[in-house]
Amino acid sequence: MIRQIYFLAAVTVIIVCVASSCSRMNSSNDAADINASVQRLVAAVNARDINGIMAYYISDESLFVYDVVPPREYIGVTAYRKNWLGFLAIYPTTVHAETIDWKVEAQGNLAFGHGAFRTVGPDKDGKPLDLTLRVTDVYRKVDGKWLVVHEHVSVPVDLATGKPDLNSEM
């Protein structure tokens, strides 16, 4: 009887250890999938490909975004697509985008990522425009694909002047 109890205890410990390492492996795979998605977003911004940009987000009206430009709150993919089109319009010819210090955590079908998103290029008058924004994304896994369901974009503010710092270092 005691041998059976020890045997069951050992089997339970093995099952828990295997399940735990599988969870870590899935989390690691999920983070890699999300990071690949972020790189596709960067490539789409660099190509000025609005459909590629929007593929990063959930494709319905449940998308919720806080942004730095008015109206600051966007509900739904339709509204946020218009915001992205406006963003691309400030770089009418070319834009170079990159992420800085992007970190991802995933568990189950939810994840979050955060870091800086920097864009550089000539504005409509040909003058250099260099913007660095802080971004936090919340992802949900939908049909095997990680999509942003909530995004928060911000910039540091100089409290003495009330002016945004659009070029701050991370």
N, C-alpha and C positions, 0 to 999 in steps of 0.2 A: 504494500500500500504506500509506504513512504517513497519507494522508488518511482511509483507512478506519479506521485505529487511532484517529486524533483523533475521527472521527465516532462510533465505538463508545464512546470515553471520554466524549464529551459526552452521548450518550444515557444512559450509565450514571449520570452525575452528575445528569441531569434526573430519572431514575427514582428515585434515592435521595432527592433533594430532595422530590419529590412524595410519596413514601411517608412520609417524615419528617413533612411537614406534615399528611398525612392522619392519621397516628398522633396528632399533637398535637390535631387537630380532634376525633378520636374521644375522646381523653382529656378534652378540654374538655366535650364532649357528655356523657360518662359522669359527670363531676363534677357537671354540671347535673342529670342524672337522679338522682344520689344525693342532692344537696341538696334536690330536690323530694320525694324519699322521706322525708328527715329532717323536712321541713315537714309531710308527711302524718302522720308519727308524732306530732309536736307537736300537731297538730289532733286526732288520735285521743285523746291523753292529755287534752287540754282538754275533749273531749266524753265522757271516761270510757268510750270505746268499746274494749273489750278485743279484739274482732275486728280493728278497725283498727290497734291497737297490734301485735298479733301478725302482721299482714300485712307488717311491717317485717323480720321474721325468716324464716329458712329454716324450712319447715314440717315438719321431720322431727326425728328424735332425734339428728342430727349437730350440732345447735346446742350451743355450749359457752359458758358465761358465768361470769365471776368477778364477784360482786356484793359490796356492803358489808354485806349482811344475811346472817345464817346461813341455810343452811349455807355461804354464800359461793361455792360452786361448783354450778352448775346444768348438768346434761347433758340435752339434749333440750328440744323445744318444750313438751312437757307440763309438765315441772317449771318451766320459766320462765314459762309462762302463770300457774301458781299463784302465783309470786312477784309478777307484775304485779297479780294480783287482790288480793294482800296489800297492795301499794303503794297501789292505789286505795282500799282500805279505810281507810287513814290520813287520806284526804281524803274523807269520806263524802258531802259535798254538792257542792262545787265545787273545782276545781283549775285553776291557770293555769301552763302549762309554756312554757319558751322555751329556745332554745339560745344560747350565748354563745361567740363566736369559733370557730365550727365551721369546720374546714378539711378538705378532701378531696383525696386523691391517687388517681388511677386509672391502671392500666396493664394492658392485656389484659383477662382476665376476673376480676382481683382488684383490690381497692381498700381503702383505709383512711380513716377519718375520726376526728377527735378534737376535743374542746372541752368545754365545760361544759353541763350540763343542769340548769336551775333550775326548781323547782316551788314555788308559793306557794298557800296556801289555808287555810281553817279546819280544824283537826283534829277528832277525834270529840267533844272537849269545847268546840268553838267557838273555841279559842285559835288565833292565827295560827301557821302552820307554814311556814317558809321554808327550803328545802333546796337547796344547790348541790353537785352531784356532778360529778366528772371522768369523762368517758366516752371510751373508744377502741373503735371498731367496725371489724371486718374484714368486707368485703363480697365476695361472689362473684356473678358474673352468671350467672343460671340462667334459661334460656329467655327471654333478653332483658331480664330484670328483676334489678336489684341487690337482694340480700338479705343481711342480717347472718348470718354463720356463726359469729362469735366476738365477744363483747363483754366489755369489762373496765371495771367501774365502781369508782371509788375516791374517797376523800376525803383531804385532807391531815390529818396527825396532829401535834398539839403533843407533841413528844418529851419535854418536861419533865413534862407531866401525863399523857401517854398518851391524851388525849382527842381525839376527832375534831373537826375544824373543818368544820361543815356549812354555814357561811355565808361561806366565804372568797371573796375577790375573785380573779378570774383575773389 
